[in-house]
Amino acid sequence: MSYVKRDEDAVASEIGLFYHLDKTTVLQEARAFNDSPVNIRKCRVLLTKLVYLLYLGEPFTTKEATDLFFNVIKLFQSKDTSLRQMMYLVIKELSNVAEDVIMVTQSLIKDIQSKQETVYRANAIRTLCLITDHSMIQGIERILKASIVDKVPSVSSAALVSSYHLYDMAKDIVRRWSNEVQEAVNTKSSSNGFASSYISSFGGNNTNNSSQSQVVMSTSNICQYHALGLLYLIRQHDRMAVAKLVQNFSGQSSRSGGFLSGGSNNNNTLKNPAAVCLLIRYACKVMEEDPSTTRRMYEILEGFLKHKSEMVNLEAARAICEMPDMSSKELYPAITVLQLFLSSPKPTLRFAAIRVLNKLSISNPAAVAPCNLDMENLITDRNRSIATFAITTLLKTGNEVSVDRLMKQISGFMNDISDEFKVIIVDAIRSLCLKFPTKQSVMLNFLSSVLRDEGGYDFKKAVVEAIFDMVKFITDSKDTALSHLCEFIEDCEFAKLSVRILHLLGVEGPKTSTPTKYIRYIYNRVILENSVVRAAAVSALAKFGVGVEEESVQKSIHVLLTRCLDDVDDEVRDRAAFYLTLMDNRHIAKNYIQDDATFALPTLERQLVEYVNAPLANDQAFDLSSVPVISKIEEDEDRRRLRTQDILPIASMGTKGSHSPAAPATPTPGMNGITTTASPAMTNNVSNLDQQAVYAEELASIPAFSTFGSLFKSSSKPIELTESETEYVVHCVKHTFANHIVFQFNCTNTLNDQLLENVQMIMQPEMDDMGLTQIAEIPAEKLEYNVPSAIYVAFEQEECAIGSFTCTLKFDVKDCDPTTGEPDPEGYDDEYQVEDAEVLMGDYIRPTYISNFSEEWDQVVASEAIETFALDMDKAPNLKAACTSIRQLLSMQAVEDTGVPKSNTVHTLLLAGTFLGGVKILARCRMTFDTTSGVAFELAVRNQQNDDQISQIVLSAIA
């Protein structure tokens, strides 16, 4: 039998030892550790069994673990290198369960300080730090400091990584090792001829060669990576120190050579690629915290694009592409590097490069366009992830000419990829449809073909959503798209999609030139589908009966709905009876079916919950007028926003957020002024109505405001009372109740060497008889560095009082250590002037949507108030700017698509809103524009109560 065969048998027999291991048997075999002399091979196999049991999670009692621990440490008498390494591994695993593990400390220290260059010194360091508690760290400080600067890279790395883990329990002690860590970063790589070969004894003989074996010295300089991570951890709270760290190790102090070649004589040069990548990420953090350093950091990152390591090139290119507000010229060097990687033979490089370009194409497709030819070659890549990224990127960067070719290439491999990738591609095609509407026929044919393919619910939903968007935004595609959807529901296995398509047919079908061709498809669903789909089909048929003016169509719909009265399902019968009644009364049908106004559901839900839970809820009717009315278009936009949030995590394929400077966090009010901070991403994705619901819930939880009643309105956007670069950043949000106004001041302390306590906002009215009386104030207990908090000041208002307040921030200042955040015991009083806060007439008006402005306008003639105004060129350089200014001043909503002027000289703006108390108000603004005098306009205001005094009050918002 050959030697190779015997070796395979030996390996197989050893693997067989780990099947059906019994803990009791292994513990009995552990007596072998007490043998003298030690059987190295037997002990090594036994240690392997123990590690295997621990890996499987086999529970050891404290007594078992302690006895086993003290048996294992008897192997310190062996000089066999591999046995000692296994011993350290078992000691580390048992140290969390066993007692009195501290007894082995001296043996570990002896191994660490051994004059022989044994390979297990690093193992000893890791084990020592693991069994050491906080009180003993000072005792091993000298040993760890010496190990950090040890000439053996493995020992140095072990000490650095162990120190990193010790930092949480002994910050002050580890910070004292800054000089040693700095020296470890600067350590030069070993010279040539650095190592003797290391041969461990695997045969079981304890020879002199094994006891004096030399460590193989690493040339990777990985200890630089570990040292840089620990150095940043020590200095992370000192912004200037981190910026200096990045500048020093980027090689900027040595313009010649440096990091570009990796071979400079500068001691600060990083030779390990992983360390350089870490430095790049620290440079991005510096930019986040201090945007003024962006230009300097860009120059550093641009230099790293020429590094000899592909990993560094890629990290630098990614960082540049994620920098905010970069021009195409500034992005060019990074894109050039990524373009080279697209043709790399390494799949990992191709994938990483196309992923970065894909993310950049979302915000700056023009900058990625030069790579289109290289990306087209990746469409046929064997790695489908790369091909999918290439397709979706091309769909964002391609031009109108390339659409046909792209669609043909996409069709070729759609059947070979998973539904997850199909959703990404369909989402990209949906964006392309809106970008190039003239190519709608090509893309609509593609979508209809994939709709007939096999696929799950998420995939089919994405395709249907894309076709919905084409119906909504591309008028020419409406008839063809609706026909494709009709064919799809003939054989649709997903009831949810059928219901949505039937709803769309009911809304858009009556508006087409030949509405009757869709009625057959809809009625087929009444005959063939389940009760949920049948009910939706009945509603769709009713919309044809009301929306189509032809009498023959109305009679046909009436007959079809009459047949539905015999349906076996209650819901279907009830809907049919309801809609038949509506069709007999055209006026009511118009209000219930064709009206596109709806209530804001988040606010309606919140107020209904408050009404049900209120102690006196049964004594009065629910006030529906207090719920904001919005258009169905706004409701669709909210749904679209939520759907986009669902798609983004899939489309990003797990990529992290950019290193761009984050927007200031918004504190959410809590009980007694305690705040929680919402992330910028979350805040940006919350609509105004959802945000108001959050405000209302949190304000109601504060006892001082719980008796104010329902929240009428909150500011749509926080008002800046300071510049974003000042020491203290203050934003104001106004909350209007029936008889009260609450000012919420969101404050952020941007000074890391100060702690503010007992923070108050002193509000001094400009006039004593403003009609606003302060009744409550909730100060912020403290303002820590970069931790937002809120101050509340509440006023009781009389008869819609307006005016301004002089605002002064008053607080106690305590100096503190920037690195630890520990404040001094003594402080001093100080104050900070901010911009004035104003109460305007717009704070008492809430935007409201109405669908029949002309009809309601004619019904409230008696309350009309008219006045003429003018806006000069500075305030209104065009009609669009004038419309925006008027809407903001009145805090009303533009209706009937009058928000954007169609003409440059003449326009009529129609506005609707709700005044405090639930009074609906309407406004009509006729305006003209002249290039010399600006905008002149006549504003007429009417209200539902026919009270001309309310109309005059609204007019005063402009005056």
N, C-alpha and C positions, 0 to 999 in steps of 0.2 A: 504493500500500500504506500502511495506517495506521501511526502511530507504535507503537501497541500491538503490531501484528503484527510489525513489525521487531524490537521488544524481545523477543518470544517466540522469534523465530528466533535472535536473538543468544544468548539463554539456552540454547537447544537446542544451538547450535553449541559453546558453551563446555563444556556437559556432555559432548558427544561427545569432547572432548579427553582425557577421563579413561578412555576405553575402551582396553584393550590398551596401557597405558603401558609403555614400555621404559625401564629404569633407565639404560642406556647412553646412549640418546638424550637423556634429561633432563639427564644430566651434561654432555653436549656443549652443550646449549642453555644451560647455566649460565654460559657465557662472556658472555652478555648482561649479567650483573651488572657486567662491567668496562667496558661502553659508557659513553661520555660525549658528550652528556648521557644520563642514565638514561631508558630507555623505561619509564615507570611501569606502563602497562597490561600490557606484555609481561612485566615482572619479577613483577608481581602474579600473573599466570596461572602463571608458572613456579614461583613459591613454592607456589602451590596444588597443583601437580602433585607437588612434593616432599613436602608434607604428606600428600597422598593415598597416595604410595608408603610413607611411614613408617607411616601408619595401617594399611596392609595388611600390615605386618611385613616389607617388602622389606629384606633384609640389606645393610648398607653396611660395607665394610671400613674399617679405621681410616684408611688413607690417603685413600680416597674421601671419608669424612666430614670429615677435616681440610681437604682441598682445597676441598670444598664450603663448609665453615664459613667459611673465609677469603675465599671469593668472595662469600658472602652478606653478610658484615659490611661490605663496601664500600658497601652501600646506606645506611650511616649518613650519607652525603653528601646523600641525598634528604630533603626536608622533607615529602614527602607522608605524611599521617597513616596512611591505610589500608595503604600499602606498609610503613611502619615497624612497624605492628602485626603484619603477616604475617611480617616479618623476625624479630621477637622470637619468634614462635611456632616458626619453623624453627630458630632458634638454640637454644631450649630442647630441642627434640627431638634435635638433633645433639650437644648438649653431653655426653651420656652415652657417645658413641662417639668423637668427635673428640679430638685432642690439642691441648694449649696453648690451651685455650679461655679461660684466665685473661687472655689478651692483650686481651680486649674489655672488661675491667673498667672502665677509665678512660672509655671511650665510654659505658658504661651509667651510671656515676656522673654524667657530664656531663648526660645526658638526665634523670636523676632530679632534679638540682639546677637544671634549667632554670627560668628566671624566667617563661617563657611557660607558660600553663596548657594544655599539650598533653595529649591524651588518652592518649598512650602512656607517660606517666610510670609508671603502674601496671604496664604490661607490662615496663618496664625493671626495676622493683623485683623482680618475680617471677623474671625471668631472672637478675638479679644474685645472688639468694639461691640459685638452683638451681646455678649454676656455682661458688659459693663453698664452699671446704672449711673444716674446723674451725679450721685455723690462721689463716685470714684473716677470720674473723667479727669479731674485735676491731677490725679495720681499718675495717669498714663499720658499726660499732655506732652511731656518731654519726649517720650517714645514716638508718639504720633508725629510730632514736629520733625523729628529726625527722619522718620520714614517718608514723610512727604517729599523731602529733598534727597532721598536715597538715589544712588546712581543706577539701581536696577529698576527698569520701568514698571515691571509687574508689582514690585513693592510700593513704589510711589503711587501707582494707580489705586492699589488696594487701600492705602492710607487716605487718599483723596476721596474716594467713593465712601469709605467709612465715615470720614469727617462730614461729608454731605448729609449722611443719614443721622449723624449726631447733632446736626445744627439745630433741629427743632427742640431738643431737650437741653442744649447748652449753647445758646447763641453767643453769650458774652465770651465764653472760652474759645469757641471756634473763630470768632472775629479776631482774636489775638494772633492767629496764625496767618494773617494776611501776607506778611513778608515771605514766609516759607511757600505759601501757595503761589505768590508772584514769581518766586524763584523757580518753582516747578514748571510754570508756563514758559519761562525763558530758557529752560534747560536745553542745551544743544543735543542733537542726536549723537549716538555713539559713533566712534570712529570705526574704520574698517578693521577687520580681524578682531572683532569684539567678543566673540564667544567661542567657547569650546562646546563640542557636541554634548547634548544631555541624553544619557542612556539610563533609563530606569530599569531596575531588576524586576522582570515579570516572571522569572523562573523560580523565585522563592529563595535564592541564595543571597545571604547578606554579605556582600563583598565590599571591599574598600572603595571600589569604583562607584558603587551606588551611594555610599555614605559621603563621598566627596564630589559628587557630580555637580557640574557647573550649570547655571541657569542660562538658557538660550535668551539672548538679549533681543528685544523687539526693535524693529526699525520703523514702526508705524507712528511713533511719537503720540500714542493714544493718551498718555498721561497729560498732554497739553489740553486735550478735550475735557478730561475730568477736572483739571486744575482751573480751566477757564469757567466751567460751570460753577465750581465752588467759589471762585473769586467774584462772580456776578452775584451769587447768593449772599455773600458778605456785604456787597456794596449796593444792592438793589434799591435801597431806600434813599440813596444819595444820587440824585439825578446828574450832578456835575461829575461825580466819580465814574458813573457808568459811561457818560459821554467821553471822558478822558480815556477810559479803558478801551472803548471802541477805536478811538483815534490812535492810541499807542500801538495796538496790535494789528491795526489795518495796514501798518507800514508807512503811514503818512509822514512820520518823522524822518524817513529815509526815502527820498524821491527816486533815487536810482535803485534799480533792482527791486527790493522789497517783496511784497506778496505776489508781484506779477510773475516772477520766475520761481519763487520758492527757494532760491539759493543765495539770498543776501546774507551778509555777515551781521546784519542787525539782529541783536539778541531778541528783540520783540517780535520777530517774524514767526508766524504760526506755520508749522510744517505739516500738521495733521489736517486733512480735508474736513473731517468731522468738526474739528475745532473752528475752522474757518466758517463753516456753515452756521455754527452756533454764534459766532461773532456777527454774521450777517443778520441773524434774528435779533440780536441785541441792538444792532444799528436800527432796525425797524422799530423796536420799542422806544429808542431814543427819539425817533421821528414822531411817534404817537404822542409822547409826553411833551415834546417841544417842537412844534411845526417849524420854528425858525431855523432848525438844523437840517431841513430837508435838502437844501442845495449841497451842503457839505457831505451828508450821508449818500446822496446820489453819486457824487464823485467817487466815494469809496466803493460803492456797489458796482459802478461802471468799471473800476479797476479790477474787481474780482471776476469780471466776465472774461478776462485774459488769463486766469489761473490755469495751471496745467491739469487740474482735476475736473472731470466732467460734473461731479457732484457739486462742486463749488460754483461752476458756471451756471448750472441749473438753478441753484438756490438764489444766486444773485439775480438772474434773469426773472425768476418768479417774484422776488422782492421788488424789483423795478416795475414790473407790470402791475403790481398791486398798489403802487404809490398813487395817491390821488392827484387829479388835475395835471397829468403828464401830457405833454404834446407828442405828436407823432415823431418829431425829430429826437426828442429825449428817449422815446421808447425804441427807436431804431436799433441801437446796439444790442439790447436784450432780445428783440425779435429776430435779429440776424443770428444770434447764438441758438435760439430755439429752432429756427429754420434749418440750421445745420443738423440739429438733433433729429429732425423729422425724417431724415434719410439715413439715420444711424442703423447699423445691423442689430443693435441691442433693443429688444422690445421694450424694456423698462425705460430707456431713454426716449423712445418714440412716444410711449404712453405719457410720460411726465411732461414732455414738451407740448403735445397736443392738448393735454388737460389745461395747462397754463394758458395756451392760446385760446382755448374754448371759453375760459372764464373772462379773458380780456375782450373777446369779441362781443360780449354782452354790452359792455360800456363803450368800447371804441372799435367798432368793426373795421373802420377805414385803416387803422394801424396794422391789422392782421391780414388785410387783403393781399399784400405782396406774397404771402405764403400759400395762396390758393392752389398754385400748381403742385406744390409739394404735398398739400393736404389731399388733393384729388388722387394722388398715387396711393394714399393710405386707405382709400375706400375699399380696396380689395385686400387689405391686410388680413393675414390669417387670424390675428387677435381681434375678435369682434368688438372688444371694448375700444380699441384704437380706431377701428373703422367707424363705430358709432360716434365717437367724439369728432372724427374728421367730417362726417356727414353734417352733424349739427352745427359745427363751426362754419362750414361752407354755406350752409343755409342762412347764416347770419351775415357773412361777408361777401357772398356771391352777388353778381349783378343780374339784371333781368335777362340777359342773353344766355346765361348759364343755367337757367332754371330747368329747361327741357332736358338738358343732359344730366343734371343732378337727379331729376325725378326718375329717369331711366335707370341710372346707376343704383338708386335707392331700392327700386322695385326688385332688383336682382338678388338682394340678400335679406329682404324683410322676413322671409320664411325661416332663415337660419339663425335668428337672434331671439332672445327671450322677450317677454312682454314688457319687462322693465325698460329695456333699451327701445322698444317700439314706442312706448309712451314718450320718451325723450325726443325721438325723431318726429313724432306727430306734433308735439308741442312746438318744435322748431319750424315745422311746415306751417303751422297756424300763424306764427309770427311773419313768415315769408308771404303768406296770402295777403296779409294786410299791408305789407311793404310793396308788393307788386300786384295790384289788383287786376291788371290786364292779363296776368297769367292764371287767373282764377279757374279757367276751364281745365288746364293741365293738372293743377293741384286738386281740383274737385274730383276729377276722374281717378286720381291716385287714391284719395281718401275713400271714395266709394268702393274701390276695388279691395282695399285692405279691410273695409268694413265687412266684406263678405268672407274674409279669411277666418280661420280659427283663431280664437283669442279669449282671454279672460275679461272680467268686467272692467277693470281699470283701463285696459287697452281700448275696449270698445267705447268706454265713456270719454276717453281723450279724443277719439276720432269724432264722436258725436259733438263734443264741445267745439272742436275745430270747425265743423260744418255749421254749427249755431253761429259762430262768430262771422263766418262768411255770409250767412243770411242777414245778419244785423248790419254789417259794415260794408258789404259789397252788393249793391242793389242788383247789378246785372246777373248775379249768380243765384238769386233767390228762387226762381222757378225750378231751375235744375237741381239745386240743393234740396228743396222740399220734395222733389220727386224721388231723389235717392233715399231720403229718410223714409218716405212712404214704402219703398221697396224693402227697406231694412226691417221695418216693424212687421212685415208680413211673416218674417221668420226670425224674430228676436226672442232670445231665451231669457233676457233680463227685463223683468217687469218695471224696474225703476227707469230704465232708459225708454221703454215704451211710453210710460206716463209723461216723461219730459218731452218726448217728440210729439205726442198728441197735444200737449199744451202749446208747443210752438206752432203746430199746424192750426190750432184754434186761433192763435194771435195773428199769425202772418197770412194764413190761407185766405181769409176774406178780403185781404188787401190786394191779392193778385188779380191778373186780368181774367183768368179762368178758374175761379174758386171751386167750381163744381167737380173738377177732376180729382180733388182730394177727399170728397165726401165718401166715395166708395171705400177707400182705404180705411177711413175712420170707422165707418159702420161695420166693416169686416171685424174690427176689434170687438165690437159689441156682441158679435155672434160667436167668435172663436176663442176669446181670451178669458182670463180669470176675472173675478169681481173687481179687483183694484184697477185693472186696465180698462174694464168696461165702464167703470165710473168716470175715469178720465176721458174716455171716448164720448160719453154723453155730454160732458162739459164742453168738449171741443165742437161737437155738433151744434150745441146751443149758441156758441159764438158765431158760427156761420149763419144761423137763423137770425141773429140780431145784427150782425155786421154787413151782410149782403142785402142790398136794396131790392133785388129782383123778387117779385112776388112769387114766382114759380119755385124759386129756391126756398123761400120761407115756408111755403106749403109742404114741400118735400121734407124739410127738416121737422116740421110739425108732425108729419106722419111717422117719421122714424122715431122721434121721441115718444110718441104715443105707444108704439110697439114696446118701448123700453119699460112702460108701466107694468108689464107682466113679468119683469125679470124676477129671478128667485132671490136676488140679493137686495136687502133693505136700502143700502146706500145708492145703488143704481136707480131703484124706483123713486126714492126721495129726490134725487137730483133731477130725474126726468120730470117729475111733477112740478118741482120748483122752477125749472127753466121753461116749461110750458106756460106757467102762470106769468113769468116775466115777458115771454114773447107776446102775450095778449096785452101787455101794458108797456109800450115802447119807451115811455119816459123813465119808468123805474128800471127797465132793462139797461138803458144808457148809463144810469148811475152805478149799477151793480156789475155790469159786464165790461163796458167800454171805458169807464173812468180809470185813469192810470195813476191815481193817487192812492197812497197806502200809509199806514201808521208805521212809525219807527219801532220795529219789534223789540230791540233791546230795552228801550225806554218803556214801552207798553208792558213788557214782562215785569220790569222792576216795579212799576207803579201798581200793577195788579197784586204783586206779592206784598207790597206795603199796605195796600188796601185790605187784603185778606187778613193780614197779621195785626192790623190796628185794632185796639180795644173797642173803639166806637165805629167800626166799619159799617155796621148794619143800620146806623142812624141816618146815613146820608148816601146818596147815589154816587157811583163812581164817576169822576169828572173826566170824560173822554177828551174834552177840549185841552186838557193839560198835556196831552201826548203829542209830540211833534209829528207833522204830516210830511212825508217825503214822496218823491216820484218813484215809480217802479224802476226807472233807469238808475236812480241812486241805489235802490235796493239791489239791483243786478250788479252794480259796481262793487258793492260790499261783498256780495257772493263771489265775484270775480277775484277780489282781493284775497279772500279766504282760500279760494281754489289755488291761486298763485302761491300762497304760503305752503299749501300741500305739495305742489309740484316742485318748488325750489329745492327741497332736500334731496329729491330724486335726481333732478337735473344737475345738481352740484356734484353728485357721485361721491359724497363724503368729503369734499374739499372744505378746508377751514376758511374762516373769514380773512379778509385782507388785513394788512398791517396799517391801513389808513387811519388817520387820527379819528377817534370815535367822537361822536357828538356827546355833549354833556348829558349825564343821566338825569331823568326826571323823578323826583321823589314823589311817592304816592302817600297821601296823608293816612295817618293811623291814629289809634287811640292816644289821647293826651299829647298829640304832637309827635309821637314816634313815627318815623317814616321808614318805608321800604323803597328801595331803588329799583326802578324798571330799566332794563337794558335798552340802549338806543334802538336796537333792531326791533325789539318788541313794541316800543313806544311808537315807532314810525309806522308799524303795521296796524295800529288801532285807529279806527275811524273816529270822527268827532262825537258821534252818538254813543259809541261804545265807551269812549273816554269819559263822557258826561255820566254814563251809568256807573263807571268806576268811582268818579268823584262823589256822586250822590250816595253810594253805598258807604264810602269811607267817612264822609261828613256826618252821615246819620249815626255812625258808631261813636262819634265824639259827644259825650254827654252835654257839653255846652251848646251844641247846635241841634240836638235831637228834637227840640220843640219848635224848630223853625218851619216845619212842614216839608212839602215836596220841593225839590230843587227845580227852579224854573229854567235856569240857564247857567252855563259856565263859559268862560272865555274859550274860544275855539283854539287859540294859540297863546302860550305864555308870553307876557309882555316883558321885554328886556328893560330892566331898570339900571343895569350897569353894562359896561363893555365886557366881552368874554375874556379879555386878557387882564382884567383888574384883579386885585388881591382877593376880593370877595365878589362872587358872581350871584346876582339876585334877579329872579324872574317872578312876575306877579300873575296870578290867576284870580279872576273875580267870579264869585258864585252869587247868583241872584235868587233870592227867595221872595215869597209874597210880600213880606214886610221887613226883610233884612238883606244886607249885603255882607258877604264874608270875603276878606282879602286873604289869599294864600300866597305867602312869599317863599319861594323855593330858593334856598341859600346854599352856596358851596364855598368852602374855604380852600383856596388854591395855594396857601402857604404851608409848607411842610414843617416849619419850625414854630408854628403857633397852634394853640388850642383855644377856641372861643367857648365860653360858658355863659349860661343865662342870656341867650341872644334874644333881644326884643326889637320890635319895629315901632318906633315912635311916629305916629301919624298926626300931623298938625293941619287942620282944615284951613283953607285960604280965607274963609269967612265963618264967623261964629254962628250964623243963622242959616246954615246950608240945608238943614233938615235931616242931617245924619248925626246920630248920637252913638258914641262907642259904648258897647255893653259887654264886650268880652275880649280877652286876649290870651292866647296860648303861646308862650315863648318856646324856643328850641332849647333844650337842656344844654346841648353842646354842639359845636361844629368842629369835627375832626377833619384832618387833611383829606380833601377829595371825597368826602362822604356827605352827600346832600341831606339836608333836613329842612323842615317846613315850619314857618311861623304863621299863626292865624290871628287876624284882627276882625271882629264882627261889629257891624253898625246896624242900628235900627233906622230905617228910612221912612220919610213921610212924603207922599204925593210925588213919587218919582224924582227925588232930589238929585241934582247933578252938581259937580264941582271937582276941585282937585285938592290933593293932600301933599304937604311936604313930608318926605319920608326920611327918617334917620335910623340907621342900624346902631343899636346900643348893646354893648357886651363887655364881658370880663375877659382879658387876654392873659394867657399863661404861655410863656416860652417853653418849648419842648425840644428834645433831641430828635433831629430829622431821621436818624437811623432807627431808633427804638420807639419813638412816639411818646416817651415818658415825659409828662409835663412837670414844670417846676411847682412846688407847693404854693408859692406866692404869685399873685397876679396883679393886674391893674385895670382900671376902667378905661374904656375907649369908645369912640363912636365913629360911624362912617356914613357920609351923606350919599344918598342914591337919588335917582330921578324921581320926579313927582308921579304919584298915582292918581288917575282921573276916573271919575264916575261919569259916563256919558249916557245920552238918551238911548243909544244902541244897546246898552246893558239891560234895558227893560223890554227889548224886542227880540223875539226868537224867529229865525227863518222858518217859513212854512211853504209847502207846495200845494197849489191848487191846479186842477186840470181844466177848469171852465172859467177863466178870468173874466171874459167879456160878460158872461151871464151874471156872475156875482157882482161885477162892477156896476152894472145897471140897476141892481137891486138896492144899492146903498147910496143913492144920489144925495140924500138929505144931509149927509155928514161930510160933504166935500169941503176941503180947504185947499186953496191954490196960492202958490207964490212963485215968483220968478227969481232965479239965481244966475250967477256967472262964475266960471272958473277960468283963471288966466292960463297962459301957455305953460307956466312952470308947474302948476298943479295938474293940468290935463293937456298934455301935448297932442292927444287924439281922443276920439270918441271911446275907444276901448278903455283907455286909462280913466276917463270920466265915469264910465259905467262901473268900473271896479271901485273907484273912490266912493261913489254914491251908495253902492251895495254895502260897503264896509261901514260907512257912517250910519246908515239906517239899519244895518244888521238884518236885512231882508233878503229873500231869495228871488232870483230872476226866474220867470216862468215863460212858457210858450217859446222857448228858444230865443229869448231876447237878450241874453247875457252878453253875447258877442255881436257887435254891430255888423250889418251886411253892407252898409254904405259908409263912406268916409266923411260925409257932410251932414247927413240927417239920420236920426234914429229915434225909436220909441222904446223905452225900457219899461217893462212891466214887472212889478215887484209884489210879493206877498209875504206876510209875517203874522206873528201872534204877539199882541201886546200883553204886558203883565196883567194877569187876571183872566187870561183866556180869550181876549177880544181879538177877532181876526181883523187885520188891517190890510188894505190894498193901496198901491201907489202906482201912478202912471207918470213917467218922466219923458217929456218931449224935448229933444235936444238937437242943437245945430252946432256945427264946428266951422270956425273961420281961422285961417292961418295967422291972422293978425291979432284978433281979439281973444281967441281961445274958444271955450265952450259956453254957450248960453242955453239954459234949459228952464222949462216950466214944470214944476212938480205939483201934482194933484194927489191928495191923500183922502181916502174914505175908510170907514170902519163899519163893522157889522152891527154895532149898537146904535148907529146913526147919531153919534155924539160928536159934534163938531169940535168940542174941546179936546178930545183924544187926537183928532186929526191935527189940530194946531200944535199939540205937544210933540207929535211925530215930526212935523215940519221944523220945529225948533232944533232938531238934531243937525239939520243943514245950516240953519242960521247961526 
